[in-house]
Structure formats: structure tokens, C-alpha cells
Amino acid sequence: MPSADNPGLYAQDDLLGMLGTDSTTTGYIQATFKSTRVINGHSVETLPRNHLDFRISHRFGRLNSGPYELWGLDQARVRIGLEYGPTDRLMVGIGRSSFGKLYDGFVKFKLLGRRKARWLCLLPLQCWAAHI
């Protein structure tokens, strides 16, 4: 609570503490990964229901290409995508890449999930298509 001694300005709290505590029930584990992507590939996560994600992904060229290529920046490849979660277990997305002017789309469905206090059992089902 703000007061004369404490104006109510706080630094960022502990992010792991904000996640809450683990319960002893055997529900499904959330956030095996913190994102739907791991580096340039997909993770087992899907977007929550009614969430829209706008992504700009990039890969730079060779760092040792020197100042003429601005150390790889002139060779950068960019992908712009839009991903949507109609349900907690289904995710769809479309995008376009500057490499080959490629359009792509995907559908990801979380078929199985990992239960608390059990072995890992994750099975996302993903289909994708691309068109030049």
C-alpha cells in the first residue's frame, strides 16, 4: 500500500514467485516451455484460448562477411507470422518469409498432455504447408 514513507514504487518482483506454487493434485502441467517456439522450431506448447500472437523471426547472415555486408545484417532473412489459439489445445498460424518469398501455414493440436507427478508424455500433432 502506498504511504508517505512508501510511495508505491516497486522494482520487478521475482518472476518465478509470480507463477504460484505447485499443487499436489494430478492436473496437467502448464508451461513445459515458456513459449510456443524454441529457437527456430516449435515447442510442445500451444497458445491459450483466444490469444493472438504476432511474431517477427529473423536469421542473420554470416558474421565473418565483413563490413561490406554489415557483418551479416544485409543477408538477414525475416519471417512475419500470425498465430492464434481458438482453444487451449489447438493452434493455427500463417506467415511469410523473405527467403524465397514463401507463404506458410500450420495447425498444431495438443493430443496428450503431461500430468503432474508422472513421466513426460507430450504429444503435439502438427501439420504445415507452404506455397511459393
N, C-alpha and C positions, 0 to 999 in steps of 0.2 A: 504494500500500500504506500502511495506517495505521502510524504510528510515534509515538514520543514527541514528535518535532518536528512531525509532521503527523498530526492525529487522524483524518483521513479524511473531513473535511467539505469538500465542494466546491460551488461555485456551479454553476449550469447551464452545461453545455458549449455550444459552438457548434452550433445545430440543423442548419445546413446541412452541417457537418462530420460529423454523425452519419448523414447519408444515404448516405455512402460515395462512392467515386469512380466516374466513368463508365468503362465498359469499351469496348474498340474493337470488340466483337462487334456484329452487327446484330440483336440481340434486340428485343423490344418495349419501348417507353418506358413507364415507370410514372409515375404521378402527374403527368399533364399539368396537372391541378388538384389541390389538396391535399384536396379534399372531393368528395362526390357532388353537392353543391349549390353554386351560385354565386348569391349574394344570395337571391332567392326562386325561382329556376329550377333545373333540373337541369344538371349538367355532363356531360362525356363519361365520367366515372369511374363504376365500379361498386364495390360493396363486395367485399373479399376473401372467399374461400370460408369458409363457416360463421361469418361475422361478423354480429352483430345490432346495429342502430343505432336508438336511441330518440331522436326529435327533438321538440323543442318550438320551434315557429316563432311569431313574433309580429310584428304590424304595429300601430303606434300610430296614433292619430287625429291630427288637425291640431294642430300645436304652438301655433298662434296662437289656440286656442279658449279660452284663459284659465284662471284658477284654478277656475272652476266645473266645468269638465271635466278638471281637474288636468292642464292642458296636453297633452291627448291621451291620457292614461292610461285615462280612463274609456271611451274609444272603441276600445280595443285589440281586435284580432282575433287569436285564438290557434288554431294547428293542432298537434295532437299526432299523431305518426306513429311507426310501427314499420317498419323496413326490414331486409331480410335478404338475404344473398348465398349462395345454395345452391352456386354455382360462382364462379370468378373472373370469368366473363363474363356471368353472369345475376344480376339483382337484382329482388326483388319488394318491394312495400310497401303498407301500408294506413294510413289516417289519418282523422281527424275534425277539422273546422274549426268554430269557433264562429260563423262567418259563414254564416247560413242553415242551421245545423246539418247541414252537408254531410259525407257519408262519401265517401272516395275510395280508389282503389287503382291501382297501376301495376305494369307489368312492363317492365324495361329489359334489353336484350341487347346486348352489345358485339360487333357483327358483324365489324368490321375494327379493326385497331389501328395505331398509328404505330410504324414501325421506326426504330431509331437511324440517324443519318446519312442520312435521307431526308426528303422533303417530308411535310407534315402530311397524314395520311389517317386520319381518325377517323370512324366511322360507328356511333353508338349507335342502336339501334332501340327506340323506346319507345311503349307503348300504355297508355292510362289510361282509367278510367271513374269516374263519380261518381254518387251517388244521394242525393237529398234525403230 
